[in-house]
Amino acid sequence: MRWIDRVERAWMARRRGAAAPGTRAVAAGGAIFRVRVVGRGGPTIVLAPDPPNVIEHLAAVAEALAVRHRVVCVELPGFGFSVAPTDFDFSVAANSRLIGALLDELDLGPYAIALPCLAGAIGAVLATQRPALISHVIGIQAPGLEGTRAWIRRVDPRGVVGRAGLGQAVVLATRHRLARGWYRAALADRGRLDDFVAGADAAYARGATYPLASALQAAARARGPAPRPAQPTLAIWGGRDRTHRGTRHDELYPGAPVVVLDAAGHFPELEDVAGFTAAIDAFL
């Protein structure tokens, strides 16, 4: 329910101070995005943290890629410190419109868009709609429609988060515990659990938002088939992701080359920075 998301946003806004060093707020399409830009060289790579991760979680991979490329790190609308419009419904279409508006505003194209998990579909739609803007498409642990539905059933087996109203209330009340549980399930190396949790907790303390239920409910409502971009595409997967067992790695981008990073779990760009960077450098 949108009113619960608005309550969270108002509550967190009271905690927010000045932008963290190296980040800035960019208004585009009726949203306000939190953005970090590093490096130089084209095409510009667009990365988004997979919530509850925030831009700070991307620091190592952004710096590694910035050796050869300009990198834009952006928190998705409504997540972290990015503020979505009041009528935002978390659909792929709405996300694609807003991300496209941001990339227009930044004027750093052409872009190689590399979005994680359920946001992979946003990259596919935007690339199809804006071929002059997007030169390359990269999916990171990004399933297609059937894979998305199966993944939602795995991570929300009782359907609590997927139930309108109840899901939003549960996430708002238990988000610290949910974040820890999700990292425990998603990470290949649980020795890194405390570091990931600390990053999410620090973001919450500074006013980050986490409308997980609204995003999952929008994904469950999605209908296919997903568009097939004409641009060069690449799928990157962590081979030790327990939450995506059985997901076809090329489902979202049929026929695209697939790189599997065997040491990584659900966040291959964060868990194997060297392997991820090498795959991107070779692709571009």
C-alpha positions as a Markdown table, in Angstrom:
| # | Residue | x | y | z |
|---|---|---|---|---|
| 1 | Met | 0.0 | 0.0 | 0.0 |
| 2 | Arg | 1.5 | 3.3 | -1.0 |
| 3 | Trp | 0.5 | 5.1 | 2.2 |
| 4 | Ile | 2.8 | 2.8 | 4.2 |
| 5 | Asp | 5.7 | 3.6 | 1.8 |
| 6 | Arg | 4.9 | 7.3 | 2.3 |
| 7 | Val | 5.0 | 6.9 | 6.1 |
| 8 | Glu | 8.4 | 5.2 | 5.8 |
| 9 | Arg | 9.6 | 8.0 | 3.5 |
| 10 | Ala | 8.5 | 10.7 | 5.9 |
| 11 | Trp | 9.9 | 8.9 | 8.9 |
| 12 | Met | 13.3 | 8.4 | 7.2 |
| 13 | Ala | 13.4 | 12.0 | 5.8 |
| 14 | Arg | 13.7 | 13.3 | 9.3 |
| 15 | Arg | 17.0 | 11.4 | 9.7 |
| 16 | Arg | 18.6 | 12.6 | 6.6 |
| 17 | Gly | 21.4 | 15.2 | 6.6 |
| 18 | Ala | 23.7 | 16.4 | 3.9 |
| 19 | Ala | 24.7 | 14.1 | 1.0 |
| 20 | Ala | 27.5 | 11.7 | 1.7 |
| 21 | Pro | 30.9 | 12.8 | 0.3 |
| 22 | Gly | 31.2 | 11.9 | -3.4 |
| 23 | Thr | 27.4 | 11.6 | -3.9 |
| 24 | Arg | 24.9 | 14.1 | -5.1 |
| 25 | Ala | 21.1 | 14.4 | -5.6 |
| 26 | Val | 19.9 | 14.7 | -9.2 |
| 27 | Ala | 16.3 | 15.5 | -10.0 |
| 28 | Ala | 14.8 | 13.8 | -13.1 |
| 29 | Gly | 11.4 | 12.7 | -14.2 |
| 30 | Gly | 9.8 | 13.7 | -10.9 |
| 31 | Ala | 12.2 | 11.7 | -8.9 |
| 32 | Ile | 15.3 | 12.7 | -6.9 |
| 33 | Phe | 18.1 | 10.2 | -7.4 |
| 34 | Arg | 21.2 | 9.7 | -5.3 |
| 35 | Val | 24.1 | 9.3 | -7.7 |
| 36 | Arg | 27.8 | 8.9 | -7.6 |
| 37 | Val | 30.0 | 9.3 | -10.7 |
| 38 | Val | 33.6 | 8.1 | -10.9 |
| 39 | Gly | 36.2 | 7.6 | -13.7 |
| 40 | Arg | 36.1 | 8.5 | -17.3 |
| 41 | Gly | 35.9 | 6.8 | -20.7 |
| 42 | Gly | 33.0 | 5.4 | -22.6 |
| 43 | Pro | 30.6 | 3.8 | -22.7 |
| 44 | Thr | 29.5 | 4.9 | -19.3 |
| 45 | Ile | 28.6 | 2.0 | -17.1 |
| 46 | Val | 25.4 | 2.3 | -15.0 |
| 47 | Leu | 25.4 | 0.3 | -11.8 |
| 48 | Ala | 22.6 | 0.1 | -9.2 |
| 49 | Pro | 22.9 | -1.5 | -5.8 |
| 50 | Asp | 20.6 | -4.5 | -5.2 |
| 51 | Pro | 18.6 | -3.4 | -2.1 |
| 52 | Pro | 19.1 | -3.5 | 0.8 |
| 53 | Asn | 22.6 | -2.6 | -0.6 |
| 54 | Val | 23.2 | 1.1 | -1.1 |
| 55 | Ile | 25.8 | 3.1 | -3.1 |
| 56 | Glu | 28.5 | 2.5 | -0.4 |
| 57 | His | 28.3 | -1.2 | -1.1 |
| 58 | Leu | 29.4 | -0.6 | -4.7 |
| 59 | Ala | 32.6 | 1.3 | -3.7 |
| 60 | Ala | 35.1 | -1.4 | -4.6 |
| 61 | Val | 33.6 | -2.4 | -7.9 |
| 62 | Ala | 33.0 | 1.2 | -9.0 |
| 63 | Glu | 36.6 | 2.0 | -8.3 |
| 64 | Ala | 37.9 | -1.1 | -10.1 |
| 65 | Leu | 35.8 | -0.3 | -13.2 |
| 66 | Ala | 36.7 | 3.4 | -13.1 |
| 67 | Val | 40.2 | 2.5 | -14.1 |
| 68 | Arg | 39.0 | 2.2 | -17.7 |
| 69 | His | 35.4 | 3.5 | -17.7 |
| 70 | Arg | 33.2 | 6.2 | -16.4 |
| 71 | Val | 30.8 | 4.7 | -13.8 |
| 72 | Val | 27.4 | 6.0 | -12.7 |
| 73 | Cys | 26.2 | 4.5 | -9.4 |
| 74 | Val | 22.5 | 5.2 | -8.7 |
| 75 | Glu | 20.0 | 4.0 | -6.1 |
| 76 | Leu | 16.8 | 2.9 | -7.7 |
| 77 | Pro | 13.7 | 5.0 | -7.3 |
| 78 | Gly | 12.3 | 4.7 | -3.7 |
| 79 | Phe | 15.3 | 2.7 | -2.4 |
| 80 | Gly | 18.2 | 3.9 | -0.3 |
| 81 | Phe | 18.3 | 7.7 | -0.6 |
| 82 | Ser | 16.5 | 8.0 | -4.0 |
| 83 | Val | 13.0 | 9.5 | -3.7 |
| 84 | Ala | 10.3 | 8.3 | -6.0 |
| 85 | Pro | 7.3 | 10.4 | -7.1 |
| 86 | Thr | 4.2 | 10.1 | -4.9 |
| 87 | Asp | 2.3 | 8.1 | -7.6 |
| 88 | Phe | 5.2 | 5.7 | -8.3 |
| 89 | Asp | 4.0 | 2.1 | -8.7 |
| 90 | Phe | 7.4 | 0.3 | -8.8 |
| 91 | Ser | 6.5 | -1.2 | -12.2 |
| 92 | Val | 9.2 | -1.9 | -14.8 |
| 93 | Ala | 7.6 | 0.7 | -17.1 |
| 94 | Ala | 7.7 | 3.4 | -14.4 |
| 95 | Asn | 11.3 | 2.5 | -13.4 |
| 96 | Ser | 12.4 | 2.5 | -17.0 |
| 97 | Arg | 10.9 | 6.0 | -17.6 |
| 98 | Leu | 12.6 | 7.4 | -14.5 |
| 99 | Ile | 16.0 | 5.8 | -15.1 |
| 100 | Gly | 15.9 | 7.1 | -18.7 |
| 101 | Ala | 15.1 | 10.6 | -17.5 |
| 102 | Leu | 18.1 | 10.4 | -15.1 |
| 103 | Leu | 20.5 | 9.3 | -17.9 |
| 104 | Asp | 19.2 | 12.1 | -20.1 |
| 105 | Glu | 19.8 | 14.6 | -17.3 |
| 106 | Leu | 23.3 | 13.3 | -16.6 |
| 107 | Asp | 24.2 | 13.5 | -20.4 |
| 108 | Leu | 27.1 | 11.0 | -20.1 |
| 109 | Gly | 25.9 | 8.5 | -22.8 |
| 110 | Pro | 26.1 | 6.2 | -24.5 |
| 111 | Tyr | 25.5 | 3.9 | -21.5 |
| 112 | Ala | 26.2 | 0.3 | -20.8 |
| 113 | Ile | 23.4 | -0.4 | -18.3 |
| 114 | Ala | 24.2 | -3.1 | -15.7 |
| 115 | Leu | 21.3 | -3.7 | -13.4 |
| 116 | Pro | 20.9 | -6.4 | -10.8 |
| 117 | Cys | 18.2 | -9.0 | -10.0 |
| 118 | Leu | 14.6 | -7.9 | -10.8 |
| 119 | Ala | 15.9 | -4.6 | -12.1 |
| 120 | Gly | 17.5 | -6.4 | -15.0 |
| 121 | Ala | 14.1 | -6.2 | -16.7 |
| 122 | Ile | 14.3 | -2.4 | -16.4 |
| 123 | Gly | 17.5 | -2.4 | -18.4 |
| 124 | Ala | 15.9 | -4.6 | -21.1 |
| 125 | Val | 12.9 | -2.3 | -21.5 |
| 126 | Leu | 15.0 | 0.9 | -21.5 |
| 127 | Ala | 17.4 | -0.5 | -24.1 |
| 128 | Thr | 14.6 | -1.5 | -26.3 |
| 129 | Gln | 12.9 | 1.9 | -26.0 |
| 130 | Arg | 16.0 | 4.0 | -26.2 |
| 131 | Pro | 18.6 | 2.3 | -28.5 |
| 132 | Ala | 20.5 | 5.6 | -29.1 |
| 133 | Leu | 20.9 | 6.0 | -25.3 |
| 134 | Ile | 21.9 | 2.4 | -24.4 |
| 135 | Ser | 24.8 | 0.8 | -26.2 |
| 136 | His | 25.2 | -2.4 | -24.1 |
| 137 | Val | 23.0 | -4.3 | -21.7 |
| 138 | Ile | 24.3 | -6.4 | -18.8 |
| 139 | Gly | 22.1 | -8.4 | -16.5 |
| 140 | Ile | 23.5 | -9.2 | -13.0 |
| 141 | Gln | 21.7 | -12.2 | -11.4 |
| 142 | Ala | 18.8 | -11.1 | -13.5 |
| 143 | Pro | 16.0 | -13.7 | -14.2 |
| 144 | Gly | 13.2 | -13.5 | -16.8 |
| 145 | Leu | 9.5 | -13.5 | -16.0 |
| 146 | Glu | 9.2 | -17.2 | -14.9 |
| 147 | Gly | 12.5 | -17.1 | -13.0 |
| 148 | Thr | 11.2 | -14.0 | -11.2 |
| 149 | Arg | 8.0 | -15.7 | -10.1 |
| 150 | Ala | 9.9 | -18.8 | -8.9 |
| 151 | Trp | 12.4 | -16.6 | -7.0 |
| 152 | Ile | 9.6 | -14.7 | -5.3 |
| 153 | Arg | 8.1 | -18.0 | -4.2 |
| 154 | Arg | 11.4 | -19.1 | -2.7 |
| 155 | Val | 12.2 | -15.9 | -0.8 |
| 156 | Asp | 8.6 | -15.4 | 0.3 |
| 157 | Pro | 7.2 | -18.9 | 0.6 |
| 158 | Arg | 4.2 | -17.9 | 2.8 |
| 159 | Gly | 3.3 | -15.0 | 0.6 |
| 160 | Val | 3.5 | -12.5 | 3.5 |
| 161 | Val | 5.6 | -9.9 | 1.8 |
| 162 | Gly | 3.6 | -10.3 | -1.4 |
| 163 | Arg | 0.3 | -9.5 | 0.3 |
| 164 | Ala | -0.7 | -5.8 | -0.3 |
| 165 | Gly | -0.7 | -3.8 | 3.0 |
| 166 | Leu | 0.5 | -6.7 | 5.2 |
| 167 | Gly | 3.8 | -7.0 | 3.3 |
| 168 | Gln | 4.6 | -3.3 | 3.5 |
| 169 | Ala | 3.8 | -3.2 | 7.2 |
| 170 | Val | 6.0 | -6.3 | 7.9 |
| 171 | Val | 8.9 | -5.0 | 6.0 |
| 172 | Leu | 8.7 | -1.6 | 7.7 |
| 173 | Ala | 8.6 | -3.2 | 11.1 |
| 174 | Thr | 11.3 | -5.9 | 10.6 |
| 175 | Arg | 13.6 | -4.5 | 8.0 |
| 176 | His | 16.8 | -4.9 | 10.1 |
| 177 | Arg | 16.0 | -8.5 | 10.7 |
| 178 | Leu | 15.0 | -9.0 | 7.1 |
| 179 | Ala | 18.2 | -7.6 | 5.8 |
| 180 | Arg | 20.3 | -9.8 | 8.0 |
| 181 | Gly | 18.3 | -12.9 | 7.0 |
| 182 | Trp | 18.5 | -12.0 | 3.3 |
| 183 | Tyr | 22.3 | -11.5 | 3.4 |
| 184 | Arg | 22.6 | -14.8 | 5.2 |
| 185 | Ala | 20.7 | -16.6 | 2.4 |
| 186 | Ala | 22.2 | -14.6 | -0.5 |
| 187 | Leu | 26.0 | -14.4 | 0.3 |
| 188 | Ala | 28.3 | -17.2 | -0.8 |
| 189 | Asp | 30.8 | -16.4 | 2.0 |
| 190 | Arg | 28.9 | -15.9 | 5.2 |
| 191 | Gly | 32.1 | -14.6 | 6.8 |
| 192 | Arg | 31.2 | -11.3 | 5.0 |
| 193 | Leu | 27.7 | -11.2 | 6.6 |
| 194 | Asp | 28.5 | -8.6 | 9.2 |
| 195 | Asp | 30.1 | -6.2 | 6.8 |
| 196 | Phe | 27.1 | -6.3 | 4.5 |
| 197 | Val | 24.7 | -5.9 | 7.4 |
| 198 | Ala | 26.7 | -3.0 | 8.8 |
| 199 | Gly | 26.4 | -1.2 | 5.5 |
| 200 | Ala | 22.6 | -1.6 | 5.4 |
| 201 | Asp | 22.2 | -0.7 | 9.1 |
| 202 | Ala | 24.3 | 2.4 | 8.7 |
| 203 | Ala | 22.2 | 3.5 | 5.7 |
| 204 | Tyr | 18.9 | 2.9 | 7.6 |
| 205 | Ala | 20.3 | 5.0 | 10.5 |
| 206 | Arg | 20.9 | 7.9 | 8.0 |
| 207 | Gly | 17.4 | 7.7 | 6.6 |
| 208 | Ala | 17.6 | 5.1 | 3.8 |
| 209 | Thr | 14.2 | 3.6 | 2.7 |
| 210 | Tyr | 13.5 | -0.1 | 1.8 |
| 211 | Pro | 10.1 | -0.6 | 0.1 |
| 212 | Leu | 10.8 | -4.2 | -0.6 |
| 213 | Ala | 7.1 | -5.3 | -0.5 |
| 214 | Ser | 6.0 | -2.8 | -3.1 |
| 215 | Ala | 8.8 | -3.8 | -5.4 |
| 216 | Leu | 8.1 | -7.6 | -5.1 |
| 217 | Gln | 4.4 | -7.1 | -5.5 |
| 218 | Ala | 5.0 | -5.0 | -8.7 |
| 219 | Ala | 7.3 | -7.8 | -10.0 |
| 220 | Ala | 4.6 | -10.4 | -9.3 |
| 221 | Arg | 2.1 | -8.4 | -11.3 |
| 222 | Ala | 4.4 | -8.2 | -14.4 |
| 223 | Arg | 3.4 | -9.8 | -17.6 |
| 224 | Gly | 5.5 | -10.9 | -20.5 |
| 225 | Pro | 7.1 | -11.5 | -22.7 |
| 226 | Ala | 10.1 | -9.3 | -21.9 |
| 227 | Pro | 11.5 | -7.2 | -24.8 |
| 228 | Arg | 14.7 | -8.4 | -26.4 |
| 229 | Pro | 17.2 | -5.6 | -26.9 |
| 230 | Ala | 19.1 | -5.5 | -30.2 |
| 231 | Gln | 22.3 | -4.2 | -28.4 |
| 232 | Pro | 25.1 | -6.5 | -27.3 |
| 233 | Thr | 24.0 | -8.2 | -24.1 |
| 234 | Leu | 25.7 | -10.1 | -21.3 |
| 235 | Ala | 24.5 | -12.1 | -18.4 |
| 236 | Ile | 26.6 | -12.3 | -15.2 |
| 237 | Trp | 25.7 | -14.8 | -12.5 |
| 238 | Gly | 27.1 | -15.8 | -9.1 |
| 239 | Gly | 27.3 | -19.6 | -9.1 |
| 240 | Arg | 26.7 | -20.1 | -5.4 |
| 241 | Asp | 23.4 | -18.2 | -5.1 |
| 242 | Arg | 21.1 | -20.5 | -3.2 |
| 243 | Thr | 18.1 | -18.4 | -3.9 |
| 244 | His | 18.3 | -18.9 | -7.7 |
| 245 | Arg | 18.8 | -22.6 | -7.9 |
| 246 | Gly | 17.2 | -23.7 | -11.2 |
| 247 | Thr | 17.0 | -20.3 | -12.7 |
| 248 | Arg | 18.0 | -20.3 | -16.4 |
| 249 | His | 20.9 | -17.9 | -16.8 |
| 250 | Asp | 19.9 | -16.8 | -20.2 |
| 251 | Glu | 16.2 | -16.5 | -19.6 |
| 252 | Leu | 16.0 | -12.7 | -19.7 |
| 253 | Tyr | 18.4 | -12.4 | -22.6 |
| 254 | Pro | 18.1 | -15.5 | -24.8 |
| 255 | Gly | 21.2 | -16.4 | -26.6 |
| 256 | Ala | 23.4 | -13.8 | -24.8 |
| 257 | Pro | 26.8 | -15.0 | -23.5 |
| 258 | Val | 26.7 | -16.0 | -19.8 |
| 259 | Val | 29.6 | -15.5 | -17.3 |
| 260 | Val | 29.3 | -17.5 | -14.1 |
| 261 | Leu | 31.5 | -16.4 | -11.2 |
| 262 | Asp | 31.7 | -19.6 | -9.2 |
| 263 | Ala | 32.9 | -18.0 | -5.9 |
| 264 | Ala | 30.0 | -15.5 | -5.8 |
| 265 | Gly | 26.4 | -15.7 | -4.5 |
| 266 | His | 23.6 | -13.3 | -5.3 |
| 267 | Phe | 25.8 | -10.2 | -5.6 |
| 268 | Pro | 28.5 | -11.3 | -8.0 |
| 269 | Glu | 29.6 | -7.7 | -8.6 |
| 270 | Leu | 30.3 | -7.3 | -4.9 |
| 271 | Glu | 31.5 | -10.8 | -4.0 |
| 272 | Asp | 34.0 | -11.2 | -6.9 |
| 273 | Val | 35.0 | -7.7 | -7.9 |
| 274 | Ala | 38.0 | -8.9 | -9.9 |
| 275 | Gly | 36.0 | -11.5 | -11.9 |
| 276 | Phe | 33.1 | -9.1 | -12.5 |
| 277 | Thr | 35.4 | -6.3 | -13.7 |
| 278 | Ala | 37.3 | -8.7 | -16.0 |
| 279 | Ala | 34.0 | -9.9 | -17.5 |
| 280 | Ile | 32.8 | -6.3 | -18.1 |
| 281 | Asp | 36.2 | -5.2 | -19.6 |
| 282 | Ala | 36.2 | -8.1 | -22.0 |
| 283 | Phe | 32.5 | -7.5 | -23.0 |
| 284 | Leu | 33.0 | -3.8 | -23.6 |
